[in-house]
Amino acid sequence: MSAAPLNRRIAAFIVLFVLYQAAEGVGARLLHSASVQAVIMIGSLLAAWPIGRWLGYRGYDAYALDLSRHSLRLVFVGLLLAGLARLAALFWGLASGVYALGAPPSPPQGLALLILMSGAFVSTFVPSIAEDIVTRGFWLKAAAVRWSGPAFVLTASAIYVLNHIFRLAERPVEWIRLFCFGLAYACAAWRWRSLWAAVGLHWGWNLSNALLDGFTSVNVMDAAGAPWLSVGAHLVLTATMLLWPRPPERATPHS
């Protein structure tokens, strides 16, 4: 394991942060191009590998993204838990009148279904893991900070809120919603000392939203109440991460 000089770690984070923000700032808001946004987002994810090498690691392991059967298990469980949480929030919203089902779209079949599923998987995975690297993975390992559990979770959650720089002008409810998202994902990353645990939850939530949009039409009837459904779902996910049986202790630097 390597702890690069402080100035190199600061420079690495700045580059990661700027590349991630450029996807929306340049691609979406300046050029109004989804294609450019996607290319920059993919570029930010690819750039994380040489940056990890520059910090003295093998590459993505700088962000606690080691590949193993254990990591695949973490992603699968995260996808499942986040999907269930999203469905619970949907049914809760329908029962409380926050949501209402509209006219369902024509269900995709055959090749159209395959394209929908493939597109949803890729278009939600790349931005999810790219953001997880900036807001959690870098701080979990490459930053070389000796965190306590609560300090890491709270700091990473605050960084997650601040990373949404284009939403900071929205009302405080949005900050609370983002902070609760960050709590669940940071708890997962810290508990398993692996960013894959956070990726599974984050990707699972975003993927569930994308798939729901493809198969059903949900209208928001109570705009003020809708964010609290997401807050509730992520607080449940946070509690699940905290109550999950503790994994065997792993030797990790700065933990």
VMD Tcl script that draws the C-alpha trace (Angstrom):
set ca {
  {0.00 0.00 0.00}
  {1.22 3.49 -0.77}
  {0.61 6.92 0.70}
  {1.65 9.48 -1.89}
  {2.87 12.93 -0.85}
  {0.10 15.27 0.28}
  {0.45 17.63 -2.69}
  {0.06 14.68 -5.07}
  {-3.06 13.46 -3.27}
  {-4.59 16.94 -3.39}
  {-3.81 17.28 -7.09}
  {-5.27 13.82 -7.79}
  {-8.55 14.67 -6.10}
  {-8.82 17.99 -7.93}
  {-8.38 16.25 -11.29}
  {-10.93 13.55 -10.42}
  {-13.42 16.15 -9.19}
  {-13.03 18.47 -12.21}
  {-13.35 15.61 -14.71}
  {-16.50 14.33 -13.01}
  {-18.10 17.79 -12.86}
  {-17.18 18.50 -16.49}
  {-19.57 15.79 -17.65}
  {-22.60 17.79 -16.53}
  {-21.07 21.26 -16.56}
  {-19.62 21.09 -20.07}
  {-21.52 18.23 -21.70}
  {-25.04 18.91 -20.43}
  {-25.20 22.56 -19.40}
  {-22.75 24.24 -21.77}
  {-23.01 22.12 -24.93}
  {-26.46 20.58 -24.23}
  {-25.23 17.26 -25.58}
  {-25.99 13.93 -23.91}
  {-23.35 12.28 -26.09}
  {-20.61 14.67 -24.97}
  {-21.76 14.25 -21.38}
  {-21.48 10.46 -21.68}
  {-18.02 10.64 -23.29}
  {-16.68 12.93 -20.56}
  {-18.20 10.75 -17.84}
  {-16.57 7.63 -19.31}
  {-13.34 9.58 -19.62}
  {-13.47 10.55 -15.93}
  {-13.85 6.88 -14.98}
  {-11.01 5.78 -17.27}
  {-8.74 8.57 -15.99}
  {-9.09 7.27 -12.44}
  {-6.86 4.29 -13.35}
  {-3.69 6.23 -14.31}
  {-4.34 8.61 -11.42}
  {-4.36 5.60 -9.10}
  {-1.05 4.49 -10.63}
  {0.35 7.99 -10.13}
  {-0.55 7.71 -6.44}
  {1.48 4.51 -6.16}
  {-1.21 1.85 -6.48}
  {-1.92 -0.71 -9.21}
  {-4.81 1.41 -10.51}
  {-8.40 1.24 -9.32}
  {-7.33 -0.41 -6.06}
  {-6.45 3.15 -4.99}
  {-10.19 3.57 -4.45}
  {-10.81 0.20 -2.71}
  {-12.01 -1.35 -5.98}
  {-10.13 -4.65 -5.77}
  {-11.62 -7.38 -7.95}
  {-12.59 -10.71 -6.38}
  {-15.55 -13.01 -5.96}
  {-16.18 -11.17 -2.70}
  {-16.53 -7.86 -4.57}
  {-18.98 -9.38 -7.05}
  {-21.03 -10.64 -4.11}
  {-21.07 -7.15 -2.58}
  {-22.32 -5.63 -5.85}
  {-25.03 -8.27 -6.28}
  {-26.33 -7.88 -2.71}
  {-26.25 -4.09 -3.06}
  {-28.22 -4.23 -6.30}
  {-30.82 -6.47 -4.66}
  {-31.18 -4.35 -1.51}
  {-31.39 -1.06 -3.42}
  {-33.92 -2.51 -5.85}
  {-36.12 -3.67 -2.98}
  {-35.79 -0.27 -1.29}
  {-36.81 1.50 -4.51}
  {-39.85 -0.74 -4.92}
  {-40.81 -0.18 -1.28}
  {-40.58 3.59 -1.79}
  {-42.73 3.28 -4.91}
  {-45.47 1.27 -3.19}
  {-45.32 3.56 -0.16}
  {-45.74 6.55 -2.45}
  {-48.65 4.97 -4.29}
  {-50.39 4.07 -1.04}
  {-49.92 7.56 0.44}
  {-50.93 9.45 -2.71}
  {-47.47 10.90 -3.35}
  {-47.30 8.93 -6.61}
  {-49.94 7.86 -9.09}
  {-49.54 5.45 -11.96}
  {-50.13 6.95 -15.37}
  {-50.88 5.22 -18.63}
  {-48.22 2.49 -18.93}
  {-45.94 2.62 -21.98}
  {-45.99 -0.21 -24.46}
  {-43.92 -2.98 -22.85}
  {-40.64 -3.54 -24.72}
  {-40.17 -6.96 -26.23}
  {-37.42 -8.91 -27.95}
  {-34.59 -6.74 -29.21}
  {-36.16 -3.57 -27.77}
  {-36.14 -5.17 -24.30}
  {-32.51 -6.20 -24.68}
  {-31.52 -2.69 -25.77}
  {-33.45 -1.14 -22.87}
  {-31.84 -3.44 -20.31}
  {-28.32 -3.03 -21.73}
  {-28.66 0.73 -21.99}
  {-30.00 1.02 -18.45}
  {-27.18 -1.10 -17.03}
  {-24.39 0.88 -18.73}
  {-25.90 4.37 -18.43}
  {-26.41 3.96 -14.68}
  {-23.25 2.00 -13.83}
  {-20.69 4.44 -15.26}
  {-21.88 7.63 -13.48}
  {-22.55 5.70 -10.26}
  {-19.05 4.25 -9.94}
  {-17.41 7.45 -11.21}
  {-19.15 9.44 -8.47}
  {-18.40 6.79 -5.86}
  {-14.68 7.11 -6.64}
  {-14.76 10.88 -6.11}
  {-16.95 10.96 -3.00}
  {-16.08 7.73 -1.19}
  {-13.38 5.55 -2.76}
  {-10.69 8.24 -2.88}
  {-11.35 9.13 0.77}
  {-11.56 5.52 1.92}
  {-8.07 4.66 0.68}
  {-6.07 6.99 -1.59}
  {-6.48 10.04 0.65}
  {-4.56 8.13 3.36}
  {-6.60 9.63 6.21}
  {-6.84 7.71 9.50}
  {-10.62 7.77 9.84}
  {-12.87 6.53 12.57}
  {-16.06 4.96 11.23}
  {-18.41 7.83 12.15}
  {-15.93 10.44 10.87}
  {-15.62 8.71 7.50}
  {-19.36 8.22 7.06}
  {-20.27 11.81 7.97}
  {-17.44 13.35 5.95}
  {-18.11 11.23 2.87}
  {-21.82 12.04 3.11}
  {-21.07 15.76 3.24}
  {-18.69 15.45 0.28}
  {-21.44 13.63 -1.62}
  {-23.78 16.58 -1.05}
  {-21.15 19.12 -2.11}
  {-20.31 17.05 -5.19}
  {-23.79 17.90 -6.53}
  {-22.70 21.48 -7.18}
  {-25.45 22.06 -9.74}
  {-28.14 21.18 -7.17}
  {-26.86 23.21 -4.23}
  {-29.13 26.11 -5.20}
  {-32.18 23.91 -4.60}
  {-34.08 23.91 -1.31}
  {-32.52 22.35 1.84}
  {-34.76 19.29 1.49}
  {-32.58 18.30 -1.47}
  {-29.45 18.61 0.66}
  {-31.03 16.35 3.29}
  {-32.04 13.83 0.64}
  {-28.52 13.71 -0.80}
  {-26.97 13.48 2.65}
  {-29.14 10.45 3.49}
  {-28.12 8.84 0.19}
  {-24.52 9.45 1.21}
  {-25.05 7.89 4.65}
  {-26.21 4.57 3.19}
  {-23.45 4.35 0.59}
  {-20.67 5.47 2.95}
  {-21.80 3.01 5.63}
  {-21.59 0.20 3.10}
  {-18.12 1.24 1.92}
  {-16.79 1.55 5.47}
  {-18.35 -1.65 6.81}
  {-16.73 -3.80 4.13}
  {-13.72 -1.51 3.48}
  {-14.63 -1.89 -0.18}
  {-16.11 0.63 -2.56}
  {-17.92 -2.20 -4.33}
  {-20.41 -2.32 -1.45}
  {-21.31 1.32 -2.07}
  {-21.35 0.85 -5.84}
  {-23.89 -1.97 -5.49}
  {-26.32 0.22 -3.54}
  {-25.77 3.40 -5.58}
  {-25.95 1.63 -8.94}
  {-28.91 -0.45 -7.76}
  {-30.94 2.65 -6.89}
  {-30.15 4.39 -10.17}
  {-30.72 1.22 -12.19}
  {-34.08 0.64 -10.53}
  {-35.17 4.16 -11.49}
  {-34.09 3.63 -15.10}
  {-35.88 0.29 -15.39}
  {-39.05 1.63 -13.78}
  {-39.11 4.44 -16.31}
  {-38.92 1.86 -19.09}
  {-41.74 -0.34 -17.83}
  {-44.19 1.99 -16.11}
  {-45.25 5.61 -15.85}
  {-45.18 7.16 -12.39}
  {-46.58 10.66 -11.85}
  {-45.53 12.72 -8.83}
  {-48.68 14.06 -7.19}
  {-47.01 15.54 -4.10}
  {-43.70 17.19 -5.02}
  {-43.03 18.15 -1.40}
  {-43.49 14.60 -0.15}
  {-41.61 12.73 -2.87}
  {-38.05 13.46 -1.60}
  {-38.91 12.06 1.82}
  {-39.70 8.68 0.29}
  {-36.12 8.50 -0.97}
  {-34.88 9.71 2.42}
  {-36.83 6.99 4.21}
  {-35.62 4.29 1.84}
  {-31.99 5.29 2.32}
  {-32.28 5.53 6.09}
  {-33.56 1.95 6.02}
  {-30.57 1.00 3.85}
  {-28.27 2.78 6.32}
  {-29.77 0.82 9.23}
  {-29.40 -2.38 7.22}
  {-25.70 -1.68 6.68}
  {-25.19 -0.93 10.37}
  {-27.05 -4.04 11.54}
  {-25.56 -6.42 8.98}
  {-23.34 -9.06 10.63}
  {-19.85 -7.66 10.97}
  {-17.46 -9.09 8.36}
  {-14.08 -10.48 9.45}
  {-11.57 -7.74 10.15}
  {-9.38 -6.98 7.14}
  {-6.00 -5.33 7.32}
  {-6.42 -1.98 5.62}
  {-4.29 1.13 5.73}
  {-5.46 4.26 7.54}
  {-8.61 2.66 9.01}
}
mol new
graphics top color blue
foreach p $ca { graphics top sphere $p radius 0.5 }
foreach p [lrange $ca 0 end-1] q [lrange $ca 1 end] { graphics top cylinder $p $q radius 0.2 }
display resetview
